[in-house]
């Protein structure tokens, strides 16, 4: 198989706190990407200055795109439009990759010629924690196909873990610019509805960071979780899920409105 050339894309708004950690994890990959495209979506902190500083010392090319604030979906599509290579990997500005992340995904693409999107298992850290986190997906040294039934209860894909082909992106239609939240779930559902199968590397090679500065924590959490409920119900209808999955969406709605500190304690006891 020909060598796989990867563009990494990132969108950021007022994300300077964790931005350097995120980009350094991209620069440290054992299988290096060809470039990073960062869309600074109307930041009014020092994000732009951090980006310019990191660009000067980066081991790969870094494209910087500045906007006045176009929103998440449009910023993601803008990043893809500036990317020059046939494979793309997204990383959020507060997340991180372990060094083998891209190499394991490239190996998966080599093993499965029909693959268009590969994700990895993930772990969660809170705030500035850098150590072992809570696995989002557990698994051994294997690759697992993911069909519609993997998405009935929750969204099993960390957006920062994806590697996808430009062909996949163009066929599905990109990110829906009428949406402002949970734009990734919408993309997965449209892809699944078109018959795409995702592959997951069952190693926690992506780190998902949860912190108090995230929009769903500092803003109207009830509004965010209500929107999540609507997205979940629409997803279940589009994927033609069995009827008994619909009440689970309402249970999750109430659970997600519990304060994070209590949710973390519940997770520790297995709830």
C-alpha positions in Angstrom: 0.0 0.0 0.0 1.2 3.5 -0.8 2.4 5.7 2.1 -0.4 7.4 3.9 0.0 11.2 4.0 -2.0 12.9 6.9 -3.1 16.4 7.6 -4.0 17.1 11.2 -6.9 19.6 11.7 -7.7 21.6 14.8 -10.2 24.3 15.6 -9.8 26.4 18.7 -11.5 29.3 20.4 -9.9 30.7 23.6 -8.1 27.5 24.2 -4.6 28.7 25.0 -4.4 26.9 28.4 -4.1 23.4 26.9 -3.2 24.3 23.3 0.6 23.7 23.6 0.2 20.3 25.3 -2.2 19.3 22.5 0.0 20.4 19.6 3.2 18.9 21.2 1.5 15.5 21.3 0.9 15.9 17.5 4.5 16.8 16.9 5.6 13.8 19.0 4.0 11.1 16.8 6.1 8.1 15.8 4.3 8.3 12.4 4.5 12.0 11.7 1.7 13.9 9.9 2.7 16.1 7.0 1.1 19.2 8.3 -1.2 20.7 10.9 -4.0 23.1 10.0 -5.3 25.2 12.9 -8.3 27.4 12.6 -8.4 30.1 15.3 -12.1 30.8 15.5 -12.4 34.3 16.9 -10.3 33.8 20.1 -9.9 36.9 22.3 -7.3 35.4 24.6 -3.6 34.7 23.8 -4.4 31.7 21.6 -3.1 33.4 18.4 0.2 34.3 20.0 0.7 30.7 21.3 0.0 29.4 17.8 2.5 31.7 16.2 5.2 30.7 18.7 4.6 27.0 18.3 4.6 27.3 14.5 8.2 28.6 14.6 9.5 25.5 16.4 7.3 22.9 14.9 8.9 19.9 13.2 6.2 19.8 10.6 4.4 22.5 8.6 1.7 24.4 10.5 -0.9 26.4 8.6 -2.7 29.0 10.7 -6.2 30.3 9.7 -7.8 33.2 11.5 -11.5 33.9 11.6 -13.8 36.3 13.4 -15.7 33.4 14.9 -17.7 31.4 12.4 -18.7 28.5 14.7 -17.6 25.0 15.2 -19.0 23.3 12.1 -17.8 26.0 9.6 -14.4 26.1 11.3 -14.0 22.4 10.9 -15.0 22.5 7.2 -12.6 25.4 6.7 -9.8 23.4 8.3 -10.5 20.5 5.9 -10.6 22.8 2.9 -7.1 24.1 3.8 -5.7 20.6 4.3 -3.5 19.3 1.4 -3.4 15.6 2.0 -5.8 12.7 1.4 -6.1 11.6 5.0 -7.1 13.8 7.9 -7.0 13.5 11.7 -8.8 15.8 14.0 -7.7 16.8 17.5 -9.4 19.2 19.8 -7.3 21.9 21.4 -7.6 20.5 24.9 -7.0 16.8 24.1 -3.8 14.8 23.5 -2.5 11.9 21.6 -0.1 9.2 22.8 2.9 8.8 20.5 1.7 5.6 18.8 -1.7 6.9 17.9 -1.3 7.7 14.2 1.0 4.7 13.6 -1.6 2.3 14.9 -4.3 3.8 12.8 -2.1 3.8 9.7 -1.4 0.1 10.3 -5.2 -0.5 10.5 -5.7 1.3 7.1 -3.0 -1.0 5.7 -4.8 -4.1 7.0 -8.3 -3.2 5.9 -8.2 -1.8 2.3 -11.9 -0.7 2.5 -11.5 1.4 5.6 -12.4 5.1 5.4 -12.4 6.0 9.1 -10.4 4.7 12.0 -10.8 5.7 15.6 -8.9 4.7 18.8 -10.1 3.9 22.3 -9.6 6.8 24.7 -9.0 7.7 28.3 -10.3 10.6 30.3 -8.3 13.0 32.4 -9.8 15.9 34.5 -8.3 19.4 34.4 -4.6 19.4 34.2 -4.2 15.7 35.0 -1.6 14.0 32.8 -1.7 10.5 34.1 -3.8 7.5 33.5 -7.5 8.4 33.1 -10.8 6.6 32.8 -11.1 4.5 29.6 -13.9 5.5 27.3 -13.6 2.1 25.6 -11.9 -0.9 27.0 -10.1 -3.4 24.9 -6.9 -5.3 24.1 -4.5 -5.3 21.1 -7.2 -5.6 18.5 -9.2 -3.8 15.9 -13.0 -3.8 16.1 -15.6 -2.9 13.4 -18.3 -0.5 14.6 -21.7 -0.6 13.1 -25.0 1.1 13.9 -25.6 -0.9 17.1 -22.4 0.6 18.6 -24.1 4.0 18.7 -27.5 3.2 20.2 -26.7 4.0 23.8 -24.0 6.6 23.5 -21.5 8.2 21.2 -18.5 5.8 21.4 -16.2 8.0 19.3 -13.9 10.6 20.8 -13.8 13.3 18.1 -10.1 13.7 18.8 -9.4 10.1 17.9 -10.5 10.0 14.3 -8.5 9.4 11.2 -10.6 9.6 8.0 -10.2 9.8 4.3 -11.1 12.9 2.3 -13.2 10.6 0.1 -15.2 9.7 3.2 -15.6 13.3 4.2 -16.7 14.4 0.7 -19.2 11.6 0.3 -20.9 12.1 3.7 -21.0 15.9 3.0 -18.8 17.4 5.7 -19.9 18.9 8.9 -23.5 20.4 9.0 -23.0 24.1 9.3 -26.5 24.6 10.6 -25.5 22.8 13.8 -23.6 24.5 16.6 -23.3 21.5 19.0 -22.4 17.9 18.8 -21.6 18.2 15.1 -19.5 15.0 15.2 -22.5 12.8 16.2 -24.4 14.1 13.2 -21.5 13.2 10.9 -21.3 9.6 12.3 -25.0 9.1 11.9 -25.0 10.3 8.3 -22.0 8.0 7.5 -23.6 5.0 9.1 -26.9 5.7 7.2 -24.8 5.5 4.0 -23.4 2.1 4.9 -19.9 3.1 6.2 -18.3 0.9 8.8 -15.9 2.4 11.3 -12.9 0.6 12.7 -11.6 1.1 16.2 -8.1 0.4 17.5 -8.8 -1.0 20.9 -5.9 0.8 22.6 -6.5 4.1 24.6 -4.2 6.2 22.4 -6.3 9.4 22.7 -6.7 11.5 25.9 -9.9 13.3 26.4 -9.6 16.2 28.8 -12.6 17.4 30.8 -12.3 20.7 32.5 -14.4 23.6 33.9 -13.6 25.9 31.0 -15.5 23.8 28.4 -18.6 25.4 27.0 -21.0 22.7 28.3 -19.8 23.3 31.8 -19.5 27.1 31.9 -22.7 27.8 29.9 -26.3 26.6 30.1 -25.8 23.0 31.0 -29.5 22.2 31.0 -29.7 23.7 27.5 -26.7 21.6 26.4 -28.1 18.3 27.8 -31.5 19.0 26.4 -30.0 19.5 23.0 -28.1 16.2 23.6 -31.4 14.5 24.2 -32.8 15.8 21.0 -29.7 14.7 19.1 -29.9 11.2 20.7 -33.5 10.7 19.8 -32.9 11.8 16.2 -30.0 9.5 16.0 -32.0 6.5 17.2 -34.7 7.2 14.7 -32.2 7.6 11.8 -30.4 4.4 12.8 -33.8 2.5 13.2 -32.8 1.4 16.7 -35.1 -1.0 18.7 -37.7 0.9 20.7 -36.3 0.0 24.1 -33.2 2.2 23.5 -35.4 5.4 23.5 -36.0 5.4 27.3 -32.2 5.1 27.9 -31.8 8.5 26.2 -34.1 10.1 28.9 -32.2 8.4 31.7 -28.9 9.8 30.3 -30.5 13.3 30.1 -31.3 13.3 33.9 -27.9 11.7 34.8 -26.0 14.3 32.8 -27.7 17.1 34.8 -26.1 15.8 38.0 -23.1 18.0 39.0 -19.8 16.7 37.7 -18.4 16.1 41.1 -21.2 13.7 41.9 -21.0 12.0 38.5 -17.3 11.3 39.1 -18.0 9.7 42.4 -20.8 7.6 40.8 -18.4 6.4 38.1 -15.9 5.3 40.8 -18.4 2.9 42.2 -19.4 1.6 38.7 -22.5 3.7 38.0 
